[in-house]
Amino acid sequence: MRDGIKKRVRNAWERVRRRSSTPGPEQTPPPPQTAPSAPHPARRPSGAALALAAGLKIPGTTSVWSGKFAPGTGTQQRATGAQPQGAGAGPPTISVKLPQTATLQSMVGLTPTQATTLAGHIQIDPTGTGPASGPTPPIVPRQQKYPSFQWKGELRRRWIDDPAVDGCTIDHTYLDYVELDRNYTLQYPIRRNLTEDFRDTVQHEGLVNEFDNPPADPNNSVYQTHIRRHQLMNFDITTGPGIIVVNGIWREPYSQAPWGYEILLALYERDYDIMTLRFIFMNVTSGETLDFVRDHVYTPINNLRWPDPDYVEFAHGTQDYDACLGSKLGKLAACTVLAGFVRGTHQISRILCWPSSVGSGNDTMPILRFDIVEQGPNPRRRPTRRVAQAGGQANIQIPWEVSMQYPMHFGKLQSDGLRYREWIEDPSAPGCIVQPTDLTFDAFITTRPLKGPARARLPETYRSQLHGMSAAQGHDLPTYKSPYRYFNISLPDIVWIGYIGPGVIFMRNLLRRSHAPHISAVSHAFYNRNFDHMTHKYQLRHLMFTDINEIWTWRFCREILYPDNGWAWDDDAPQGVRRKFNRGGRNFDALLGTSIGKIAAATVLSMYPRGVKPITAIYIWPTNGVGPGPVMGPSPRGLSLTMRFDIQQVGPGTPGFT
């Protein structure tokens, strides 16, 4: 065993010696330069690498660094001695200066602890000049109370507090409740008050107090518990105004399930603005965090003994604070702040810990509380959408935001809609990205074994929406005579659920993955299975999109378009007031530039020659249904959106029509 330790130490030392860029008296000169090798593949840095790059000292590890960045004070620094990053250049290396006392002979024969201690005094020479850079200042290693946790928490704290600290791997999340529910079928939340463990916080921090003022009906509690059991993830999370309580959360490692912090933010923003979040509570059930609290925090060194009933506070920046933030549940809280707010605008001001009322003695579970506060008087909101730009760089942009690139009243939405309208109406308009399709239903099912659509009678909710539609015919016939067909295609790569009738397509649920046929092409194939769209009798006249839960289309209509025209979404909802937008106005173009509007425009472009059948009007109105927000009684966010696109009819003699 002793020989094995010597061999590992010797091999490690040889690797350190070879990394040195300046030949020493006993080193051989480097070999002649050869042709550049292929670029090294990009690798995601480890947590230790990011900590070193941020200038942190990791206890129990050597400070040898060979990579892209040199550790510095505060933020990452480019290595001045690094080789240039060319097409064939590998990652630059940073020379390492070794103290004269740290020789191979001095390390051989030491115990592993002694060897690690000596190796921990190896320093980095960030200039890359080797021994010629002068004497090395002595290192005074920082004594840490919690070596296994503290450096991780310090790194996360610096990421939260200072946006200039590089290396942060947590980006803003764009997962919302609708998408989470669509992929994992969430259960309806349970309304119930918090447990007694949170009474003091509720009473002293100004939260909604249902302990002293309980609602008449417990089902009307403002606090809601979301529970989901899935093979890829489990969670039990309670949300309320300003508060998230994590009762339990688990995610299958290496799976495609959302991260824990994404779930927390999606559930909270279902009902509340993220800027109102003040507290995150953790019921500590994780083995690692549980052991940390009971075996490392509650010790005689800290004058604590588990389970002392008093609150223990960890002030911002202390070693206890950093160590707590370095645990698994501390990481969850830190990532929630990093993903939910703009870096540098909010921070976790302190962490509180106390034993819960469940259990007794060593079986008592701890509770952690993370207090979130604003760092400035005017904290910025986190961006709400990411748009990929040229060069692979990601930028954040709200689709209706006015900018120098999109100066129109409704920004990019209006610009995109105008472009689609010009493509439909003017055959000479350049740059059209939608081509006519020849996809048929038979060709579609060759790779997707499906049954043919069933003859169906339109549901009552659809029949009530046919008012004013020229294609409304046969909707009152019995099922066996009905001209309508019901399509329910739910596949991994594409979902298309709706009705096809003479002159009209109803689309209710749509989803497309990459490489699947476009929704417009599938709509063309389904329609032509029973109706020839190039005949005067069955030409397409209306496109209906019902129960719209596409978040950006819904938000634009409710939050931007209605207020801009002086309308109230809540007032229109009970009567189902329809708003009409004629061709050519800015409202029309903006609606055509939404995700739903683009599907409608692409369907027309793929089915008909350009310049023949323009979209003449768009109708929108709120309806009862599953909208992108919660359905909580009279809540306006429980209203879905319906859109109707009217397409101009062509008369006899039109070329191409029969």
URRAVEN-V932002 format. One record per residue. N is the residue number from 1. RES is the residue in three letters. PSI is psi in whole degrees, 0 to 359 (none if undefined). Layout:
# URRAVEN-V932002
n: {N | N}
res: {RES | RES}
psi: {PSI | PSI}
This chain:
# URRAVEN-V932002
n: {1 | 2 | 3 | 4 | 5 | 6 | 7 | 8 | 9 | 10 | 11 | 12 | 13 | 14 | 15 | 16 | 17 | 18 | 19 | 20 | 21 | 22 | 23 | 24 | 25 | 26 | 27 | 28 | 29 | 30 | 31 | 32 | 33 | 34 | 35 | 36 | 37 | 38 | 39 | 40 | 41 | 42 | 43 | 44 | 45 | 46 | 47 | 48 | 49 | 50 | 51 | 52 | 53 | 54 | 55 | 56 | 57 | 58 | 59 | 60 | 61 | 62 | 63 | 64 | 65 | 66 | 67 | 68 | 69 | 70 | 71 | 72 | 73 | 74 | 75 | 76 | 77 | 78 | 79 | 80 | 81 | 82 | 83 | 84 | 85 | 86 | 87 | 88 | 89 | 90 | 91 | 92 | 93 | 94 | 95 | 96 | 97 | 98 | 99 | 100 | 101 | 102 | 103 | 104 | 105 | 106 | 107 | 108 | 109 | 110 | 111 | 112 | 113 | 114 | 115 | 116 | 117 | 118 | 119 | 120 | 121 | 122 | 123 | 124 | 125 | 126 | 127 | 128 | 129 | 130 | 131 | 132 | 133 | 134 | 135 | 136 | 137 | 138 | 139 | 140 | 141 | 142 | 143 | 144 | 145 | 146 | 147 | 148 | 149 | 150 | 151 | 152 | 153 | 154 | 155 | 156 | 157 | 158 | 159 | 160 | 161 | 162 | 163 | 164 | 165 | 166 | 167 | 168 | 169 | 170 | 171 | 172 | 173 | 174 | 175 | 176 | 177 | 178 | 179 | 180 | 181 | 182 | 183 | 184 | 185 | 186 | 187 | 188 | 189 | 190 | 191 | 192 | 193 | 194 | 195 | 196 | 197 | 198 | 199 | 200 | 201 | 202 | 203 | 204 | 205 | 206 | 207 | 208 | 209 | 210 | 211 | 212 | 213 | 214 | 215 | 216 | 217 | 218 | 219 | 220 | 221 | 222 | 223 | 224 | 225 | 226 | 227 | 228 | 229 | 230 | 231 | 232 | 233 | 234 | 235 | 236 | 237 | 238 | 239 | 240 | 241 | 242 | 243 | 244 | 245 | 246 | 247 | 248 | 249 | 250 | 251 | 252 | 253 | 254 | 255 | 256 | 257 | 258 | 259 | 260 | 261 | 262 | 263 | 264 | 265 | 266 | 267 | 268 | 269 | 270 | 271 | 272 | 273 | 274 | 275 | 276 | 277 | 278 | 279 | 280 | 281 | 282 | 283 | 284 | 285 | 286 | 287 | 288 | 289 | 290 | 291 | 292 | 293 | 294 | 295 | 296 | 297 | 298 | 299 | 300 | 301 | 302 | 303 | 304 | 305 | 306 | 307 | 308 | 309 | 310 | 311 | 312 | 313 | 314 | 315 | 316 | 317 | 318 | 319 | 320 | 321 | 322 | 323 | 324 | 325 | 326 | 327 | 328 | 329 | 330 | 331 | 332 | 333 | 334 | 335 | 336 | 337 | 338 | 339 | 340 | 341 | 342 | 343 | 344 | 345 | 346 | 347 | 348 | 349 | 350 | 351 | 352 | 353 | 354 | 355 | 356 | 357 | 358 | 359 | 360 | 361 | 362 | 363 | 364 | 365 | 366 | 367 | 368 | 369 | 370 | 371 | 372 | 373 | 374 | 375 | 376 | 377 | 378 | 379 | 380 | 381 | 382 | 383 | 384 | 385 | 386 | 387 | 388 | 389 | 390 | 391 | 392 | 393 | 394 | 395 | 396 | 397 | 398 | 399 | 400 | 401 | 402 | 403 | 404 | 405 | 406 | 407 | 408 | 409 | 410 | 411 | 412 | 413 | 414 | 415 | 416 | 417 | 418 | 419 | 420 | 421 | 422 | 423 | 424 | 425 | 426 | 427 | 428 | 429 | 430 | 431 | 432 | 433 | 434 | 435 | 436 | 437 | 438 | 439 | 440 | 441 | 442 | 443 | 444 | 445 | 446 | 447 | 448 | 449 | 450 | 451 | 452 | 453 | 454 | 455 | 456 | 457 | 458 | 459 | 460 | 461 | 462 | 463 | 464 | 465 | 466 | 467 | 468 | 469 | 470 | 471 | 472 | 473 | 474 | 475 | 476 | 477 | 478 | 479 | 480 | 481 | 482 | 483 | 484 | 485 | 486 | 487 | 488 | 489 | 490 | 491 | 492 | 493 | 494 | 495 | 496 | 497 | 498 | 499 | 500 | 501 | 502 | 503 | 504 | 505 | 506 | 507 | 508 | 509 | 510 | 511 | 512 | 513 | 514 | 515 | 516 | 517 | 518 | 519 | 520 | 521 | 522 | 523 | 524 | 525 | 526 | 527 | 528 | 529 | 530 | 531 | 532 | 533 | 534 | 535 | 536 | 537 | 538 | 539 | 540 | 541 | 542 | 543 | 544 | 545 | 546 | 547 | 548 | 549 | 550 | 551 | 552 | 553 | 554 | 555 | 556 | 557 | 558 | 559 | 560 | 561 | 562 | 563 | 564 | 565 | 566 | 567 | 568 | 569 | 570 | 571 | 572 | 573 | 574 | 575 | 576 | 577 | 578 | 579 | 580 | 581 | 582 | 583 | 584 | 585 | 586 | 587 | 588 | 589 | 590 | 591 | 592 | 593 | 594 | 595 | 596 | 597 | 598 | 599 | 600 | 601 | 602 | 603 | 604 | 605 | 606 | 607 | 608 | 609 | 610 | 611 | 612 | 613 | 614 | 615 | 616 | 617 | 618 | 619 | 620 | 621 | 622 | 623 | 624 | 625 | 626 | 627 | 628 | 629 | 630 | 631 | 632 | 633 | 634 | 635 | 636 | 637 | 638 | 639 | 640 | 641 | 642 | 643 | 644 | 645 | 646 | 647 | 648 | 649 | 650 | 651 | 652 | 653 | 654 | 655 | 656 | 657 | 658}
res: {MET | ARG | ASP | GLY | ILE | LYS | LYS | ARG | VAL | ARG | ASN | ALA | TRP | GLU | ARG | VAL | ARG | ARG | ARG | SER | SER | THR | PRO | GLY | PRO | GLU | GLN | THR | PRO | PRO | PRO | PRO | GLN | THR | ALA | PRO | SER | ALA | PRO | HIS | PRO | ALA | ARG | ARG | PRO | SER | GLY | ALA | ALA | LEU | ALA | LEU | ALA | ALA | GLY | LEU | LYS | ILE | PRO | GLY | THR | THR | SER | VAL | TRP | SER | GLY | LYS | PHE | ALA | PRO | GLY | THR | GLY | THR | GLN | GLN | ARG | ALA | THR | GLY | ALA | GLN | PRO | GLN | GLY | ALA | GLY | ALA | GLY | PRO | PRO | THR | ILE | SER | VAL | LYS | LEU | PRO | GLN | THR | ALA | THR | LEU | GLN | SER | MET | VAL | GLY | LEU | THR | PRO | THR | GLN | ALA | THR | THR | LEU | ALA | GLY | HIS | ILE | GLN | ILE | ASP | PRO | THR | GLY | THR | GLY | PRO | ALA | SER | GLY | PRO | THR | PRO | PRO | ILE | VAL | PRO | ARG | GLN | GLN | LYS | TYR | PRO | SER | PHE | GLN | TRP | LYS | GLY | GLU | LEU | ARG | ARG | ARG | TRP | ILE | ASP | ASP | PRO | ALA | VAL | ASP | GLY | CYS | THR | ILE | ASP | HIS | THR | TYR | LEU | ASP | TYR | VAL | GLU | LEU | ASP | ARG | ASN | TYR | THR | LEU | GLN | TYR | PRO | ILE | ARG | ARG | ASN | LEU | THR | GLU | ASP | PHE | ARG | ASP | THR | VAL | GLN | HIS | GLU | GLY | LEU | VAL | ASN | GLU | PHE | ASP | ASN | PRO | PRO | ALA | ASP | PRO | ASN | ASN | SER | VAL | TYR | GLN | THR | HIS | ILE | ARG | ARG | HIS | GLN | LEU | MET | ASN | PHE | ASP | ILE | THR | THR | GLY | PRO | GLY | ILE | ILE | VAL | VAL | ASN | GLY | ILE | TRP | ARG | GLU | PRO | TYR | SER | GLN | ALA | PRO | TRP | GLY | TYR | GLU | ILE | LEU | LEU | ALA | LEU | TYR | GLU | ARG | ASP | TYR | ASP | ILE | MET | THR | LEU | ARG | PHE | ILE | PHE | MET | ASN | VAL | THR | SER | GLY | GLU | THR | LEU | ASP | PHE | VAL | ARG | ASP | HIS | VAL | TYR | THR | PRO | ILE | ASN | ASN | LEU | ARG | TRP | PRO | ASP | PRO | ASP | TYR | VAL | GLU | PHE | ALA | HIS | GLY | THR | GLN | ASP | TYR | ASP | ALA | CYS | LEU | GLY | SER | LYS | LEU | GLY | LYS | LEU | ALA | ALA | CYS | THR | VAL | LEU | ALA | GLY | PHE | VAL | ARG | GLY | THR | HIS | GLN | ILE | SER | ARG | ILE | LEU | CYS | TRP | PRO | SER | SER | VAL | GLY | SER | GLY | ASN | ASP | THR | MET | PRO | ILE | LEU | ARG | PHE | ASP | ILE | VAL | GLU | GLN | GLY | PRO | ASN | PRO | ARG | ARG | ARG | PRO | THR | ARG | ARG | VAL | ALA | GLN | ALA | GLY | GLY | GLN | ALA | ASN | ILE | GLN | ILE | PRO | TRP | GLU | VAL | SER | MET | GLN | TYR | PRO | MET | HIS | PHE | GLY | LYS | LEU | GLN | SER | ASP | GLY | LEU | ARG | TYR | ARG | GLU | TRP | ILE | GLU | ASP | PRO | SER | ALA | PRO | GLY | CYS | ILE | VAL | GLN | PRO | THR | ASP | LEU | THR | PHE | ASP | ALA | PHE | ILE | THR | THR | ARG | PRO | LEU | LYS | GLY | PRO | ALA | ARG | ALA | ARG | LEU | PRO | GLU | THR | TYR | ARG | SER | GLN | LEU | HIS | GLY | MET | SER | ALA | ALA | GLN | GLY | HIS | ASP | LEU | PRO | THR | TYR | LYS | SER | PRO | TYR | ARG | TYR | PHE | ASN | ILE | SER | LEU | PRO | ASP | ILE | VAL | TRP | ILE | GLY | TYR | ILE | GLY | PRO | GLY | VAL | ILE | PHE | MET | ARG | ASN | LEU | LEU | ARG | ARG | SER | HIS | ALA | PRO | HIS | ILE | SER | ALA | VAL | SER | HIS | ALA | PHE | TYR | ASN | ARG | ASN | PHE | ASP | HIS | MET | THR | HIS | LYS | TYR | GLN | LEU | ARG | HIS | LEU | MET | PHE | THR | ASP | ILE | ASN | GLU | ILE | TRP | THR | TRP | ARG | PHE | CYS | ARG | GLU | ILE | LEU | TYR | PRO | ASP | ASN | GLY | TRP | ALA | TRP | ASP | ASP | ASP | ALA | PRO | GLN | GLY | VAL | ARG | ARG | LYS | PHE | ASN | ARG | GLY | GLY | ARG | ASN | PHE | ASP | ALA | LEU | LEU | GLY | THR | SER | ILE | GLY | LYS | ILE | ALA | ALA | ALA | THR | VAL | LEU | SER | MET | TYR | PRO | ARG | GLY | VAL | LYS | PRO | ILE | THR | ALA | ILE | TYR | ILE | TRP | PRO | THR | ASN | GLY | VAL | GLY | PRO | GLY | PRO | VAL | MET | GLY | PRO | SER | PRO | ARG | GLY | LEU | SER | LEU | THR | MET | ARG | PHE | ASP | ILE | GLN | GLN | VAL | GLY | PRO | GLY | THR | PRO | GLY | PHE | THR}
psi: {320 | 320 | 323 | 320 | 317 | 319 | 319 | 319 | 318 | 316 | 319 | 318 | 323 | 322 | 321 | 317 | 321 | 334 | 340 | 127 | 344 | 119 | 133 | 182 | 336 | 6 | 151 | 152 | 155 | 152 | 161 | 153 | 136 | 180 | 141 | 141 | 174 | 148 | 146 | 139 | 146 | 134 | 141 | 125 | 149 | 170 | 322 | 320 | 318 | 323 | 317 | 319 | 332 | 2 | 18 | 150 | 124 | 115 | 144 | 7 | 159 | 156 | 17 | 132 | 123 | 104 | 205 | 327 | 150 | 136 | 137 | 194 | 114 | 276 | 170 | 145 | 142 | 139 | 121 | 337 | 12 | 150 | 154 | 149 | 90 | 186 | 328 | 11 | 140 | 180 | 139 | 155 | 159 | 128 | 152 | 128 | 132 | 134 | 147 | 332 | 341 | 84 | 165 | 320 | 326 | 338 | 330 | 131 | 354 | 161 | 160 | 321 | 317 | 319 | 319 | 320 | 316 | 316 | 332 | 348 | 3 | 132 | 163 | 138 | 92 | 346 | 340 | 15 | 355 | 207 | 338 | 350 | 0 | 179 | 148 | 126 | 148 | 149 | 134 | 95 | 138 | 128 | 126 | 139 | 327 | 78 | 328 | 343 | 327 | 318 | 327 | 314 | 323 | 320 | 315 | 321 | 318 | 325 | 318 | 315 | 326 | 108 | 348 | 347 | 118 | 171 | 1 | 127 | 2 | 119 | 171 | 144 | 145 | 12 | 130 | 175 | 323 | 312 | 320 | 318 | 322 | 322 | 334 | 5 | 74 | 151 | 158 | 133 | 150 | 128 | 119 | 153 | 164 | 164 | 172 | 339 | 341 | 10 | 312 | 317 | 315 | 318 | 329 | 347 | 8 | 23 | 170 | 117 | 101 | 5 | 312 | 336 | 70 | 145 | 154 | 323 | 121 | 335 | 353 | 12 | 144 | 341 | 134 | 139 | 125 | 123 | 132 | 132 | 116 | 155 | 339 | 341 | 149 | 142 | 152 | 99 | 134 | 135 | 152 | 178 | 110 | 8 | 140 | 130 | 118 | 101 | 332 | 144 | 139 | 144 | 136 | 123 | 145 | 19 | 174 | 9 | 153 | 153 | 158 | 317 | 330 | 320 | 315 | 314 | 321 | 318 | 320 | 315 | 355 | 325 | 340 | 155 | 135 | 334 | 350 | 356 | 127 | 330 | 142 | 122 | 144 | 118 | 111 | 104 | 351 | 135 | 318 | 311 | 323 | 315 | 322 | 313 | 313 | 327 | 342 | 326 | 309 | 78 | 162 | 333 | 324 | 10 | 37 | 155 | 127 | 135 | 89 | 133 | 344 | 157 | 140 | 125 | 134 | 110 | 153 | 129 | 352 | 165 | 323 | 319 | 309 | 319 | 320 | 322 | 343 | 352 | 173 | 315 | 331 | 322 | 320 | 316 | 317 | 317 | 327 | 319 | 318 | 321 | 338 | 338 | 162 | 133 | 137 | 351 | 337 | 157 | 161 | 105 | 328 | 165 | 130 | 149 | 139 | 158 | 143 | 170 | 357 | 129 | 180 | 152 | 222 | 346 | 357 | 135 | 137 | 161 | 133 | 140 | 126 | 116 | 126 | 127 | 159 | 142 | 340 | 168 | 332 | 73 | 141 | 149 | 152 | 150 | 158 | 356 | 146 | 133 | 121 | 134 | 178 | 147 | 8 | 6 | 139 | 134 | 158 | 132 | 133 | 133 | 333 | 10 | 134 | 134 | 176 | 326 | 326 | 82 | 358 | 168 | 321 | 26 | 225 | 327 | 311 | 321 | 316 | 318 | 319 | 320 | 316 | 320 | 319 | 322 | 321 | 317 | 332 | 109 | 339 | 356 | 127 | 160 | 15 | 127 | 358 | 123 | 154 | 145 | 148 | 18 | 132 | 165 | 319 | 320 | 326 | 322 | 359 | 324 | 1 | 89 | 107 | 156 | 155 | 158 | 152 | 142 | 134 | 153 | 138 | 138 | 159 | 322 | 330 | 321 | 327 | 347 | 3 | 1 | 128 | 8 | 125 | 340 | 2 | 102 | 142 | 4 | 345 | 6 | 156 | 166 | 317 | 346 | 358 | 135 | 356 | 147 | 139 | 123 | 130 | 90 | 110 | 98 | 164 | 328 | 345 | 142 | 129 | 110 | 125 | 194 | 146 | 131 | 175 | 109 | 3 | 145 | 124 | 123 | 124 | 318 | 121 | 140 | 135 | 131 | 169 | 150 | 351 | 157 | 148 | 153 | 322 | 320 | 320 | 319 | 319 | 314 | 318 | 319 | 316 | 354 | 326 | 340 | 136 | 113 | 349 | 21 | 153 | 326 | 320 | 21 | 147 | 129 | 335 | 143 | 124 | 131 | 116 | 158 | 48 | 124 | 17 | 117 | 322 | 323 | 315 | 314 | 321 | 315 | 313 | 317 | 339 | 304 | 312 | 307 | 326 | 332 | 6 | 21 | 159 | 119 | 318 | 329 | 326 | 333 | 310 | 322 | 350 | 41 | 130 | 134 | 128 | 139 | 116 | 159 | 136 | 340 | 167 | 328 | 317 | 311 | 320 | 319 | 324 | 340 | 355 | 171 | 319 | 319 | 323 | 324 | 317 | 314 | 318 | 326 | 317 | 316 | 326 | 341 | 332 | 154 | 147 | 140 | 3 | 312 | 85 | 159 | 122 | 333 | 154 | 131 | 142 | 148 | 149 | 144 | 159 | 131 | 189 | 94 | 184 | 354 | 186 | 149 | 91 | 78 | 234 | 8 | 129 | 338 | 349 | 0 | 133 | 181 | 139 | 137 | 140 | 131 | 118 | 132 | 135 | 138 | 149 | 147 | 178 | 146 | 358 | 127 | 135 | 344 | 150 | none}
